[in-house]
Amino acid sequence: NSSPASALSTSNYYNKNPTLKLKSPNQNVKIPKIGYSFYKTESSQVEQGLNLALHAGVRHFDVGSLYNTNSIVGQVLYDYCTYGLQPIDEKGFIIPDDGQQDSRNKRVSSSAFLKRRKDLFITHKIKNEEQDTEIQNVKQTVQKELTDNLKTSYLDMLMIHSPLTDQQRRLTTYKAMIELKQEGTVKAIGVCNFGVKLLDEIIQAGLPAPDVIQLQLSPFNQHKDIVAWSNKHNSILSCSAWSKLSGVDGPQDGWQILANIAQKRI
């Protein structure tokens, strides 16, 4: 098969996929720098996009309850861990088995399954409606998401998607995440779109700083105050496929500055 998809599948990209090690003490978690997010992805396009990403070597996937696509993502990733990469066409659809390939759709050994799952890095984000004033309720919500939708026994990272609730729900949800990390259900925890005031709220409550802070980060959105905060508290900053450099209404004059910098490095 000489389709673009099969050409991608033969690449050695994943072995070259750079990672970023968490700064938090006593942790050996490495996050692939190249990830794939499902923000604004139509349900009908999730399977195609995910198959193409897997064939391209991407292993870091950014999902969230708010996206309403976790069940599709979970099934595709479970099938990948179970059967390995399946042949796909140029649009990302799995090519139906013609009965000639005996190796198709045969389950791998449990050790091979676990190896493929270990190579994945799944980040899940808790939406506002799932934040709660009871730790157990948050934990149950996460466990249900793992079992019913994502079809995995653990998460590589769990994050609060938005701070737009209230202090009690933010901190209780964060405490629940800490417990899930201590129990081994998640490997790392983080927050999204938190400013310095809300990050300080975590520290003032006597809680450890998040492993990762996800926000829009680019030459046009540098958030120097949050960068300084993350350096002080050993957190990692990540845009995690959140946004491109700038929207159509972004600072158009800034592009010439970037162009001049790029020209000097050619």
C-alpha positions as CSV (number, residue, x, y, z in Angstrom):
1,N,0.0,0.0,0.0
2,S,1.5,3.3,-1.1
3,S,-1.1,5.6,0.5
4,P,0.1,8.7,2.5
5,A,-1.2,7.0,5.6
6,S,0.9,3.9,5.1
7,A,3.9,6.0,4.5
8,L,3.4,7.8,7.8
9,S,3.0,4.4,9.6
10,T,6.5,3.3,8.4
11,S,8.1,6.4,9.9
12,N,10.3,6.3,12.9
13,Y,8.9,9.5,14.2
14,Y,7.7,8.2,17.6
15,N,11.2,7.1,18.6
16,K,12.3,10.7,18.0
17,N,9.4,12.3,19.7
18,P,10.9,14.7,22.3
19,T,9.7,14.5,25.9
20,L,9.6,16.9,28.8
21,K,10.3,15.5,32.3
22,L,8.2,16.8,35.2
23,K,10.1,19.1,37.6
24,S,8.1,17.8,40.7
25,P,10.2,15.9,43.2
26,N,10.2,12.1,43.2
27,Q,8.5,11.8,39.8
28,N,9.8,10.1,36.7
29,V,7.0,11.2,34.4
30,K,7.9,12.3,30.8
31,I,5.4,14.1,28.7
32,P,5.7,13.9,24.9
33,K,6.1,17.4,23.5
34,I,4.1,16.6,20.4
35,G,0.4,16.0,21.2
36,Y,-3.0,15.8,19.5
37,S,-6.0,17.6,21.0
38,F,-9.7,17.0,20.3
39,Y,-10.9,20.5,21.0
40,K,-13.7,21.5,18.5
41,T,-13.3,18.1,16.7
42,E,-16.6,16.8,15.4
43,S,-17.5,13.4,16.6
44,S,-17.6,12.1,13.0
45,Q,-13.9,13.1,12.5
46,V,-12.4,11.8,15.8
47,E,-11.7,8.3,14.6
48,Q,-10.1,9.5,11.4
49,G,-7.9,12.1,13.0
50,L,-6.8,9.7,15.8
51,N,-5.9,7.0,13.4
52,L,-3.8,9.4,11.3
53,A,-2.1,10.7,14.4
54,L,-1.3,7.2,15.6
55,H,0.2,6.3,12.2
56,A,2.2,9.5,12.3
57,G,3.8,8.5,15.6
58,V,1.9,10.8,17.9
59,R,1.3,9.2,21.4
60,H,0.2,12.1,23.5
61,F,-3.6,12.7,23.4
62,D,-5.4,15.6,25.1
63,V,-9.0,14.8,25.9
64,G,-11.7,16.3,28.1
65,S,-15.3,15.7,29.3
66,L,-16.2,19.0,27.6
67,Y,-15.3,17.7,24.2
68,N,-18.0,14.9,24.3
69,T,-15.7,12.5,22.3
70,N,-14.0,10.5,25.0
71,S,-15.9,7.3,24.3
72,I,-14.7,7.4,20.6
73,V,-11.1,8.2,21.6
74,G,-11.2,5.5,24.3
75,Q,-12.3,2.8,21.9
76,V,-9.8,3.7,19.2
77,L,-6.9,3.7,21.7
78,Y,-8.1,0.5,23.3
79,D,-8.2,-1.2,19.8
80,Y,-4.7,0.2,19.1
81,C,-3.4,-1.4,22.3
82,T,-5.3,-4.6,21.6
83,Y,-4.6,-5.1,17.9
84,G,-1.8,-2.6,17.0
85,L,-1.8,-0.2,14.1
86,Q,-4.4,-1.2,11.5
87,P,-4.0,-0.3,7.8
88,I,-5.8,2.9,7.0
89,D,-6.6,4.8,3.8
90,E,-5.5,8.4,3.1
91,K,-8.5,9.8,5.0
92,G,-7.8,7.9,8.1
93,F,-10.4,5.1,7.8
94,I,-9.4,1.6,8.7
95,I,-9.3,-0.6,5.6
96,P,-11.7,-3.4,5.9
97,D,-10.2,-6.9,6.3
98,D,-10.5,-8.8,3.0
99,G,-9.8,-12.1,4.8
100,Q,-6.4,-12.5,3.2
101,Q,-4.4,-11.2,6.2
102,D,-4.5,-13.7,9.1
103,S,-2.6,-11.3,11.4
104,R,-5.4,-8.8,11.3
105,N,-7.6,-8.4,14.4
106,K,-5.7,-10.9,16.5
107,R,-5.3,-9.8,20.1
108,V,-1.8,-9.3,21.3
109,S,-0.4,-10.7,24.5
110,S,-1.1,-8.8,27.7
111,S,2.5,-7.7,27.9
112,A,2.3,-6.2,24.4
113,F,-1.0,-4.5,25.3
114,L,0.6,-3.0,28.4
115,K,3.7,-1.9,26.4
116,R,1.5,0.0,23.9
117,R,-0.5,1.6,26.8
118,K,2.7,2.6,28.5
119,D,3.8,4.3,25.3
120,L,0.6,6.4,25.2
121,F,0.2,9.6,27.3
122,I,-3.4,10.4,27.9
123,T,-4.4,13.7,29.4
124,H,-8.0,14.1,30.6
125,K,-9.6,17.4,31.8
126,I,-12.5,17.7,34.3
127,K,-15.1,20.2,33.2
128,N,-16.8,22.7,35.5
129,E,-19.9,20.7,36.0
130,E,-17.8,17.8,37.4
131,Q,-16.1,19.9,40.0
132,D,-17.6,19.3,43.4
133,T,-17.6,20.1,47.1
134,E,-17.1,16.4,48.0
135,I,-13.8,14.7,47.2
136,Q,-15.5,11.3,46.8
137,N,-17.8,12.6,44.1
138,V,-14.9,13.9,42.0
139,K,-13.1,10.6,42.3
140,Q,-16.1,8.6,41.3
141,T,-16.6,10.9,38.3
142,V,-13.1,10.3,37.2
143,Q,-13.2,6.5,37.7
144,K,-16.5,6.4,35.7
145,E,-14.8,8.3,32.9
146,L,-11.9,5.8,32.9
147,T,-14.2,2.7,32.9
148,D,-17.1,3.8,30.7
149,N,-15.4,6.0,28.1
150,L,-11.6,6.0,28.1
151,K,-11.3,2.3,28.7
152,T,-8.1,2.5,30.7
153,S,-7.2,1.8,34.3
154,Y,-5.1,5.0,34.8
155,L,-4.5,8.4,33.4
156,D,-1.1,9.9,32.6
157,M,-2.3,13.3,33.6
158,L,-5.6,14.7,35.1
159,M,-6.4,18.4,34.9
160,I,-9.0,21.0,36.0
161,H,-10.2,22.4,32.7
162,S,-11.4,25.8,33.9
163,P,-11.2,27.8,37.1
164,L,-14.6,29.4,36.5
165,T,-16.5,27.8,39.4
166,D,-15.8,28.8,43.0
167,Q,-13.0,28.4,45.5
168,Q,-14.5,25.5,47.4
169,R,-15.2,23.4,44.3
170,R,-11.7,24.3,42.8
171,L,-9.8,23.3,45.9
172,T,-11.9,20.2,46.7
173,T,-11.5,19.0,43.1
174,Y,-7.8,19.6,43.3
175,K,-7.6,17.6,46.6
176,A,-9.4,14.7,44.9
177,M,-6.9,14.8,42.1
178,I,-4.0,14.7,44.7
179,E,-5.6,11.6,46.2
180,L,-6.0,9.9,42.8
181,K,-2.4,10.6,42.2
182,Q,-1.4,9.1,45.5
183,E,-3.5,6.0,44.8
184,G,-1.8,5.6,41.4
185,T,-4.9,6.3,39.3
186,V,-3.2,9.3,37.7
187,K,0.5,9.9,37.3
188,A,0.4,13.7,37.2
189,I,-2.0,16.5,37.9
190,G,-2.5,20.0,36.5
191,V,-4.7,23.0,35.9
192,C,-5.8,24.9,32.8
193,N,-6.3,28.6,32.3
194,F,-5.4,29.6,35.9
195,G,-3.9,33.0,36.6
196,V,-1.4,33.8,39.3
197,K,-4.1,34.7,41.9
198,L,-5.8,31.3,41.5
199,L,-2.5,29.5,41.4
200,D,-1.6,31.2,44.7
201,E,-5.0,30.0,46.1
202,I,-3.6,26.4,45.8
203,I,-0.4,27.2,47.7
204,Q,-2.2,29.2,50.3
205,A,-4.4,26.2,51.0
206,G,-1.3,24.2,51.8
207,L,-1.5,22.1,48.7
208,P,1.4,21.2,46.3
209,A,1.7,23.1,43.1
210,P,0.4,21.5,39.9
211,D,2.8,19.5,37.9
212,V,1.6,21.2,34.7
213,I,-0.1,24.5,33.9
214,Q,-1.9,24.5,30.6
215,L,-2.7,27.8,28.9
216,Q,-2.4,29.7,25.7
217,L,1.3,30.4,25.3
218,S,2.9,32.0,22.3
219,P,5.0,34.9,21.3
220,F,1.8,37.0,21.4
221,N,0.6,35.6,24.7
222,Q,3.7,35.2,26.9
223,H,2.1,35.3,30.4
224,K,5.4,36.3,32.0
225,D,3.8,36.4,35.5
226,I,2.7,32.8,35.2
227,V,6.0,31.8,33.7
228,A,7.7,33.3,36.8
229,W,5.3,31.5,39.1
230,S,5.8,28.1,37.4
231,N,9.6,28.5,37.7
232,K,9.3,29.3,41.4
233,H,7.0,26.4,42.1
234,N,8.6,23.8,39.8
235,S,5.6,23.5,37.5
236,I,5.8,23.0,33.8
237,L,4.0,25.3,31.4
238,S,2.3,23.8,28.4
239,C,0.1,25.0,25.5
240,S,-0.6,21.2,24.9
241,A,-2.1,21.8,21.4
242,W,-4.4,24.4,22.9
243,S,-4.0,27.0,20.2
244,K,-2.1,28.2,17.2
245,L,0.2,31.2,17.5
246,S,-2.5,33.8,17.0
247,G,-6.1,34.1,15.9
248,V,-7.3,36.0,12.8
249,D,-7.8,39.0,15.1
250,G,-4.3,38.7,16.6
251,P,-1.6,41.3,16.5
252,Q,-0.8,41.4,12.8
253,D,2.2,43.7,13.1
254,G,3.9,41.1,15.3
255,W,4.2,38.6,12.4
256,Q,6.8,40.7,10.7
257,I,8.9,40.6,13.9
258,L,8.7,36.8,13.9
259,A,9.5,36.7,10.2
260,N,12.7,38.8,10.8
261,I,13.8,36.5,13.6
262,A,13.2,33.4,11.4
263,Q,15.0,34.9,8.4
264,K,18.1,35.4,10.5
265,R,18.1,31.7,11.5
266,I,17.7,30.3,8.0
